[in-house]
Amino acid sequence: MMQMLTMPENEMDGMTIEEFFGNTFEEFRMTPTWQCFHTMLAFKDYHSMIEMKRYMIRFIQFQPRMEVLDGILHTKYNEFDSLIDPILHWLTEKGVHFVPDTTVTDLEMDAGCTTVTRIVGVSGSSALSVPVQAQDMVISTLGSMTQNSTYGDNTHPVQMNLSTEKGFFSVWEKLAARDERFGHPEKFAENTEATKWMSAFVTVKDCKAFCAAIRKKYGYPKDTTTGAISVLDSGWDISFVLYDKYFASQAADEDILWFDGLWGERDGNYIKKPMCDCTGEEVLQEFLYHLDMLEWYEKLMPRTYVSLAMMPYITSQFMPRSSKGDRPSVIPEGSRNYAFIGQYVELEGDVVFTVETSVRTAMMAAYGLSGIDRKVLPLYQGQYDIRWLVMCMKKMLETDEIKFSDLPPMNPLTMKKDVQGLLAFLNATPSLSWDDKQLY
């Protein structure tokens, strides 16, 4: 772990997590650090070591309490009701024009790829062709993690969409074929067997006792500062989340929970087949089996709707890549009127798969193209705080006191009194909590 924190990213180019840990990975796989990291973020052993390193550094302040996911923040409702819908209303009132039911298929550019000249695609049943004027700015994503998602229900398994039409991934492929500045989308969006997993969204009506029983049995809090509970012996690798209220319009007699199956292609423990071949009813049975609550099944089914989702690209942002060149900059060199945002642009020091990344890249694009002199919100640099480093070291060593044998190899000429002084300093370092006001 110490080697990971200090190793330059360019030495991890193309490297998977398993390759980095080598012979020690099987031992590391059994640690709470990996189990929480894997199930909380959907990282797998063949994903990018660069991304794992960035996460470990970016959120080092949460490592000491990772096993209880202390500090994981959620919005009051789902992200659409809490963030997107209010912004849509505000922008509409400001005169912003939204065009639904529209697919962009290409961004036409000049010969030097410095200027977007036309946006082309399909709107409804008609061809779309929008000329880009000199004063216009074009800001776009490069792909969606939920692209080509398909759905099942109580009685129908989900079918995977393997279409070669991949939304804005397909546009990114066209851009990359024109100029090296646009990166290498094939690193992220070509191996759906490695980037897919399934989830189940369960709505229970007129049976409030069920979720109440789960909370009581497993101590799941009714607040917005906790993460998923992981079922470590699940063949499908299930983690689940209970919501106090997920939709703003949710009825008072409805409860909602969500769970995923990160290894849904494997057989279940109770339903002896892959999650991807199961109906919603079968998926719910497997879930209840792991909760030791199968006796609820007959009562729940007449009151429960299970929406299954297969997402072919849901972890595409984690695939192995190079530290430079595979993802384009927010504003590529030479760009005069376009910028890229979202989870597939290069953002030094920051991680993907977060709301913060979406917001930060949008700030960079808007400020940069419009010439606004305003600073983007900075990253928290907890890796330079000795207090967090000491707390993380004690956590990984499962000790309250750091000993000489716990330290990295020392210079043999180091005087004993100096080592003892260092140990005394480390062990006297005060602890912090994730919400300590000094962090902000």
C-alpha positions as CSV (number, residue, x, y, z in Angstrom):
1,M,0.0,0.0,0.0
2,M,2.9,2.4,0.8
3,Q,4.5,1.6,-2.6
4,M,1.1,2.3,-4.3
5,L,0.8,5.7,-2.7
6,T,4.3,6.8,-3.8
7,M,4.6,5.1,-7.2
8,P,4.3,7.5,-10.1
9,E,1.2,7.0,-12.3
10,N,3.2,6.6,-15.5
11,E,4.7,3.4,-14.0
12,M,1.1,2.0,-13.8
13,D,0.2,2.6,-17.4
14,G,-2.1,-0.2,-18.5
15,M,-1.7,-2.0,-15.2
16,T,-4.5,-3.9,-13.5
17,I,-5.0,-4.0,-9.8
18,E,-4.2,-7.7,-9.7
19,E,-1.0,-7.2,-11.7
20,F,0.2,-4.5,-9.3
21,F,-0.3,-6.6,-6.2
22,G,1.0,-9.8,-7.9
23,N,1.4,-12.8,-5.5
24,T,0.0,-10.8,-2.6
25,F,-3.4,-10.1,-4.3
26,E,-5.1,-13.2,-3.0
27,E,-4.2,-12.2,0.5
28,F,-5.2,-8.5,-0.2
29,R,-8.5,-9.7,-1.6
30,M,-9.6,-11.0,1.9
31,T,-8.9,-7.7,3.7
32,P,-11.7,-5.3,4.7
33,T,-9.9,-2.6,2.7
34,W,-10.4,-4.5,-0.6
35,Q,-13.8,-5.9,0.3
36,C,-15.2,-2.4,1.1
37,F,-13.4,-0.8,-1.8
38,H,-14.6,-3.4,-4.3
39,T,-18.2,-3.5,-3.2
40,M,-18.7,0.2,-2.5
41,L,-17.3,1.4,-5.9
42,A,-17.7,-1.7,-8.1
43,F,-13.9,-2.1,-8.7
44,K,-12.8,-5.5,-9.9
45,D,-9.3,-7.1,-10.0
46,Y,-8.9,-6.4,-13.7
47,H,-9.6,-2.7,-13.4
48,S,-7.1,0.2,-13.6
49,M,-4.5,0.4,-10.9
50,I,-4.2,4.2,-11.7
51,E,-7.9,4.6,-10.7
52,M,-7.4,2.6,-7.5
53,K,-4.4,4.7,-6.5
54,R,-6.3,7.9,-7.2
55,Y,-9.2,6.8,-5.1
56,M,-7.0,5.8,-2.2
57,I,-5.3,9.3,-2.3
58,R,-8.4,11.3,-3.1
59,F,-10.5,9.9,-0.2
60,I,-7.7,9.0,2.2
61,Q,-9.7,10.9,4.9
62,F,-12.3,8.1,4.8
63,Q,-10.0,5.1,5.0
64,P,-9.9,4.9,8.8
65,R,-13.7,4.3,8.9
66,M,-14.1,2.5,5.6
67,E,-15.5,-0.7,7.1
68,V,-18.6,1.2,8.2
69,L,-18.6,3.6,5.3
70,D,-18.6,6.6,7.6
71,G,-18.9,9.9,5.7
72,I,-20.7,8.6,2.5
73,L,-23.1,11.4,1.7
74,H,-26.3,11.2,-0.3
75,T,-28.9,13.7,-1.4
76,K,-32.2,13.7,0.4
77,Y,-33.9,12.1,-2.6
78,N,-32.5,10.5,-5.8
79,E,-30.1,12.7,-7.8
80,F,-32.7,13.6,-10.4
81,D,-35.2,14.9,-7.9
82,S,-32.6,16.6,-5.7
83,L,-30.2,18.1,-8.3
84,I,-31.2,17.8,-11.9
85,D,-34.9,18.7,-11.8
86,P,-34.4,21.9,-9.8
87,I,-31.6,22.9,-12.2
88,L,-33.8,22.1,-15.2
89,H,-36.6,24.4,-13.9
90,W,-34.1,27.2,-13.0
91,L,-32.5,27.1,-16.5
92,T,-35.9,26.9,-18.3
93,E,-36.9,30.1,-16.4
94,K,-33.7,31.7,-17.6
95,G,-34.7,30.9,-21.2
96,V,-32.6,27.8,-21.9
97,H,-34.1,25.6,-24.6
98,F,-34.0,21.9,-24.1
99,V,-34.6,19.5,-27.0
100,P,-35.7,16.0,-25.8
101,D,-35.9,12.8,-27.9
102,T,-32.7,13.7,-29.7
103,T,-29.6,11.7,-30.5
104,V,-26.3,13.4,-31.6
105,T,-24.4,11.2,-34.0
106,D,-21.4,13.4,-34.9
107,L,-19.7,16.7,-34.3
108,E,-18.4,18.0,-37.6
109,M,-15.2,20.0,-37.4
110,D,-12.8,21.9,-39.5
111,A,-9.8,20.3,-41.1
112,G,-7.5,21.1,-38.1
113,C,-10.1,19.8,-35.5
114,T,-10.0,23.2,-33.8
115,T,-13.6,24.2,-34.3
116,V,-16.9,22.4,-34.2
117,T,-18.9,23.6,-37.3
118,R,-22.1,21.5,-37.1
119,I,-23.9,19.2,-34.8
120,V,-25.7,16.3,-36.6
121,G,-28.0,13.6,-35.4
122,V,-31.7,12.6,-35.2
123,S,-34.5,14.4,-33.4
124,G,-37.7,12.4,-33.2
125,S,-38.1,11.0,-36.7
126,S,-36.3,13.9,-38.4
127,A,-32.6,14.5,-39.3
128,L,-30.9,17.0,-37.1
129,S,-28.4,19.5,-38.4
130,V,-27.4,22.4,-36.2
131,P,-24.8,24.9,-37.7
132,V,-22.5,26.2,-35.0
133,Q,-22.0,29.9,-35.2
134,A,-18.8,31.9,-34.4
135,Q,-20.1,32.9,-30.9
136,D,-21.3,29.4,-30.0
137,M,-19.7,27.0,-27.5
138,V,-20.2,23.2,-27.8
139,I,-19.9,21.3,-24.5
140,S,-20.4,17.5,-24.6
141,T,-19.8,14.3,-22.7
142,L,-17.9,11.5,-24.3
143,G,-20.1,8.7,-23.3
144,S,-22.5,7.4,-20.6
145,M,-21.9,4.7,-18.1
146,T,-25.6,3.7,-18.4
147,Q,-25.5,3.6,-22.2
148,N,-27.6,0.8,-23.8
149,S,-29.1,-0.3,-20.4
150,T,-31.9,-2.8,-20.7
151,Y,-34.6,-3.8,-18.2
152,G,-36.5,-6.8,-16.9
153,D,-39.3,-7.1,-14.4
154,N,-40.9,-9.6,-12.0
155,T,-41.5,-12.3,-14.7
156,H,-39.0,-11.3,-17.4
157,P,-35.2,-11.6,-17.3
158,V,-33.2,-8.7,-18.6
159,Q,-31.6,-9.0,-22.1
160,M,-28.2,-7.4,-22.7
161,N,-27.9,-4.8,-25.5
162,L,-24.7,-5.5,-27.5
163,S,-25.5,-3.0,-30.3
164,T,-22.6,-1.3,-32.1
165,E,-24.6,1.9,-31.7
166,K,-23.3,3.2,-28.4
167,G,-24.6,6.7,-28.1
168,F,-21.9,9.3,-27.5
169,F,-19.3,6.6,-27.3
170,S,-19.8,6.2,-31.0
171,V,-19.4,9.9,-31.5
172,W,-16.2,9.8,-29.4
173,E,-14.9,7.0,-31.7
174,K,-15.4,9.2,-34.7
175,L,-13.6,12.1,-33.1
176,A,-10.7,9.9,-32.0
177,A,-10.3,8.6,-35.6
178,R,-9.7,12.2,-36.7
179,D,-7.1,13.3,-34.2
180,E,-4.9,11.8,-31.4
181,R,-5.9,14.6,-29.1
182,F,-9.3,12.9,-28.6
183,G,-7.9,9.9,-26.9
184,H,-8.7,6.2,-27.2
185,P,-12.3,5.3,-26.5
186,E,-11.6,1.6,-27.3
187,K,-9.8,1.4,-24.0
188,F,-13.1,1.9,-22.2
189,A,-16.1,0.9,-24.4
190,E,-15.1,-2.3,-26.3
191,N,-15.1,-5.0,-23.6
192,T,-18.6,-5.2,-22.3
193,E,-18.0,-8.5,-20.5
194,A,-15.6,-6.6,-18.3
195,T,-17.6,-3.5,-17.8
196,K,-21.1,-4.8,-17.2
197,W,-23.1,-5.6,-14.1
198,M,-26.7,-5.8,-13.0
199,S,-28.9,-4.1,-10.4
200,A,-32.4,-4.6,-9.0
201,F,-34.6,-1.7,-8.0
202,V,-37.4,-3.0,-5.6
203,T,-40.6,-1.1,-4.8
204,V,-42.7,-2.6,-2.0
205,K,-46.2,-1.3,-1.5
206,D,-48.4,-1.6,1.6
207,C,-45.8,-3.6,3.6
208,K,-43.8,-1.2,5.7
209,A,-42.9,-3.9,8.2
210,F,-40.5,-5.5,5.7
211,C,-37.9,-2.8,5.4
212,A,-38.4,-2.0,9.1
213,A,-37.5,-5.6,9.9
214,I,-34.3,-5.3,7.8
215,R,-33.3,-2.1,9.6
216,K,-33.9,-3.7,13.0
217,K,-32.1,-6.9,12.1
218,Y,-29.0,-5.3,10.5
219,G,-28.8,-1.9,12.3
220,Y,-29.3,0.0,9.0
221,P,-29.7,3.7,9.9
222,K,-32.4,6.0,8.5
223,D,-30.2,8.9,7.3
224,T,-28.2,10.0,4.4
225,T,-24.6,9.3,5.7
226,T,-24.1,5.7,5.0
227,G,-23.3,3.4,2.1
228,A,-24.4,0.0,1.0
229,I,-24.3,-3.2,3.1
230,S,-22.3,-5.9,1.3
231,V,-23.1,-9.6,1.4
232,L,-19.6,-11.0,1.3
233,D,-20.6,-14.7,0.8
234,S,-23.0,-13.9,-2.1
235,G,-22.2,-15.7,-5.4
236,W,-23.6,-12.7,-7.2
237,D,-21.6,-10.3,-5.0
238,I,-24.7,-8.5,-3.7
239,S,-24.6,-5.1,-1.9
240,F,-27.8,-3.3,-1.0
241,V,-29.1,0.1,0.0
242,L,-32.3,1.0,1.8
243,Y,-33.8,4.5,1.3
244,D,-35.9,6.5,3.7
245,K,-37.6,8.2,0.8
246,Y,-36.1,7.9,-2.7
247,F,-38.6,9.9,-4.8
248,A,-40.0,13.2,-3.8
249,S,-43.4,12.0,-5.0
250,Q,-43.1,8.6,-3.3
251,A,-46.3,7.4,-1.7
252,A,-46.4,7.1,2.1
253,D,-47.1,3.4,1.9
254,E,-44.1,2.6,-0.4
255,D,-40.6,1.4,0.5
256,I,-37.8,1.3,-2.0
257,L,-34.5,-0.6,-1.9
258,W,-31.7,-1.2,-4.4
259,F,-29.1,-3.9,-4.8
260,D,-26.5,-4.9,-7.3
261,G,-24.8,-8.1,-8.4
262,L,-21.2,-7.3,-9.4
263,W,-20.6,-10.9,-10.5
264,G,-24.1,-11.5,-11.8
265,E,-22.8,-13.9,-14.5
266,R,-22.1,-16.4,-11.7
267,D,-24.6,-18.8,-10.1
268,G,-26.5,-17.7,-7.1
269,N,-26.4,-19.5,-3.8
270,Y,-30.1,-20.2,-3.6
271,I,-31.2,-19.7,-7.2
272,K,-28.6,-21.9,-8.9
273,K,-28.2,-19.8,-12.1
274,P,-26.7,-16.5,-13.1
275,M,-28.4,-13.3,-12.1
276,C,-28.6,-12.2,-15.7
277,D,-30.8,-15.3,-16.5
278,C,-33.2,-14.6,-13.6
279,T,-36.6,-13.0,-13.4
280,G,-37.3,-10.3,-10.8
281,E,-39.1,-12.8,-8.6
282,E,-36.0,-15.1,-8.6
283,V,-33.7,-12.3,-7.9
284,L,-35.8,-11.2,-4.9
285,Q,-35.7,-14.8,-3.6
286,E,-31.9,-14.8,-3.8
287,F,-31.8,-11.5,-1.9
288,L,-34.1,-12.7,0.8
289,Y,-32.1,-15.9,1.2
290,H,-29.0,-13.9,2.0
291,L,-31.0,-11.8,4.5
292,D,-32.3,-15.0,6.1
293,M,-35.8,-13.7,5.4
294,L,-37.2,-16.1,2.9
295,E,-40.4,-16.4,4.9
296,W,-41.3,-12.9,3.6
297,Y,-41.4,-14.0,0.0
298,E,-45.1,-15.1,-0.3
299,K,-46.3,-11.9,1.5
300,L,-44.0,-9.6,-0.6
301,M,-44.6,-10.8,-4.1
302,P,-48.2,-9.5,-4.6
303,R,-47.0,-6.1,-3.3
304,T,-43.6,-5.8,-4.9
305,Y,-42.3,-4.7,-8.3
306,V,-38.7,-5.6,-9.2
307,S,-37.1,-3.6,-12.0
308,L,-33.9,-5.3,-13.3
309,A,-31.3,-3.3,-15.1
310,M,-28.3,-4.6,-17.2
311,M,-25.7,-1.9,-17.8
312,P,-23.1,-2.9,-20.3
313,Y,-20.8,0.1,-19.7
314,I,-21.3,0.8,-16.0
315,T,-17.7,0.4,-15.0
316,S,-16.1,1.4,-18.4
317,Q,-14.5,4.4,-16.7
318,F,-12.4,2.0,-14.5
319,M,-10.8,0.1,-17.4
320,P,-6.9,0.0,-17.6
321,R,-5.4,3.0,-19.4
322,S,-2.4,5.1,-19.7
323,S,-1.8,8.1,-17.4
324,K,-1.7,10.4,-20.4
325,G,-3.3,10.3,-23.8
326,D,-6.2,7.8,-23.5
327,R,-8.6,10.4,-22.1
328,P,-8.7,13.9,-23.7
329,S,-8.4,17.1,-21.8
330,V,-11.5,19.1,-20.8
331,I,-10.5,21.7,-23.4
332,P,-8.2,19.9,-25.9
333,E,-5.1,21.8,-27.1
334,G,-6.1,24.0,-30.0
335,S,-9.8,24.0,-29.3
336,R,-11.6,27.3,-30.2
337,N,-15.2,26.5,-29.3
338,Y,-15.6,23.0,-27.8
339,A,-15.0,21.2,-24.5
340,F,-15.6,17.8,-23.0
341,I,-17.1,17.0,-19.6
342,G,-18.0,13.9,-17.5
343,Q,-16.2,10.7,-16.5
344,Y,-14.0,10.1,-19.6
345,V,-11.9,13.3,-19.6
346,E,-8.4,13.6,-18.0
347,L,-8.6,15.5,-14.7
348,E,-5.3,15.5,-12.9
349,G,-5.5,14.0,-9.4
350,D,-9.3,13.5,-9.5
351,V,-11.3,10.3,-9.7
352,V,-14.1,9.2,-12.0
353,F,-17.6,7.9,-11.0
354,T,-18.5,10.9,-8.8
355,V,-20.8,13.9,-8.9
356,E,-17.8,16.0,-8.0
357,T,-16.0,15.1,-11.2
358,S,-19.1,15.9,-13.3
359,V,-19.4,19.3,-11.7
360,R,-15.6,20.1,-11.7
361,T,-15.3,19.3,-15.5
362,A,-18.3,21.4,-16.3
363,M,-16.8,24.3,-14.4
364,M,-13.6,24.0,-16.2
365,A,-15.4,23.8,-19.6
366,A,-17.7,26.8,-18.9
367,Y,-15.0,29.0,-17.4
368,G,-12.4,28.1,-20.0
369,L,-14.5,28.6,-23.1
370,S,-16.2,31.7,-21.9
371,G,-13.1,33.3,-20.5
372,I,-14.5,33.8,-17.0
373,D,-11.7,34.3,-14.5
374,R,-12.9,32.1,-11.7
375,K,-11.2,29.3,-9.8
376,V,-12.6,25.8,-10.0
377,L,-13.2,24.2,-6.6
378,P,-9.9,22.7,-5.5
379,L,-9.4,19.0,-4.6
380,Y,-8.9,18.2,-0.9
381,Q,-5.3,17.1,-0.5
382,G,-5.5,14.8,2.5
383,Q,-2.5,12.8,1.5
384,Y,-0.3,15.7,2.7
385,D,-1.8,15.7,6.2
386,I,0.3,13.6,8.6
387,R,-2.7,13.0,10.8
388,W,-4.6,11.1,8.1
389,L,-1.5,9.2,7.1
390,V,-0.9,8.0,10.7
391,M,-4.6,7.1,11.1
392,C,-4.5,5.1,7.9
393,M,-1.3,3.3,8.8
394,K,-2.7,2.3,12.2
395,K,-5.9,1.1,10.6
396,M,-4.1,-1.1,8.0
397,L,-1.8,-2.5,10.7
398,E,-4.8,-3.0,13.1
399,T,-2.8,-1.4,15.9
400,D,-3.0,1.6,18.2
401,E,0.8,2.1,18.3
402,I,3.2,2.1,15.4
403,K,6.4,0.2,16.1
404,F,9.8,0.3,14.4
405,S,9.1,-2.9,12.5
406,D,6.0,-1.2,11.0
407,L,8.1,1.5,9.3
408,P,9.4,1.3,5.8
409,P,13.0,0.2,5.4
410,M,15.2,2.7,7.2
411,N,18.7,4.0,6.4
412,P,21.1,1.8,8.5
413,L,23.0,4.9,9.5
414,T,19.9,6.4,11.1
415,M,20.5,6.9,14.8
416,K,18.3,5.0,17.2
417,K,17.3,8.2,19.0
418,D,16.1,9.7,15.7
419,V,13.9,6.6,15.0
420,Q,12.5,6.7,18.5
421,G,11.8,10.4,18.1
422,L,9.9,9.7,14.8
423,L,7.8,6.9,16.5
424,A,7.0,9.2,19.4
425,F,5.9,11.9,17.0
426,L,3.7,9.5,14.9
427,N,2.1,8.0,17.9
428,A,1.4,11.4,19.5
429,T,-0.3,12.7,16.3
430,P,-3.9,13.6,17.1
431,S,-6.8,11.9,15.3
432,L,-9.3,13.6,13.0
433,S,-12.9,12.9,12.0
434,W,-14.1,13.2,8.4
435,D,-16.3,16.2,9.3
436,D,-13.6,18.0,11.2
437,K,-13.9,21.7,10.3
438,Q,-10.1,21.9,9.7
439,L,-10.8,19.9,6.4
440,Y,-12.7,22.8,4.9
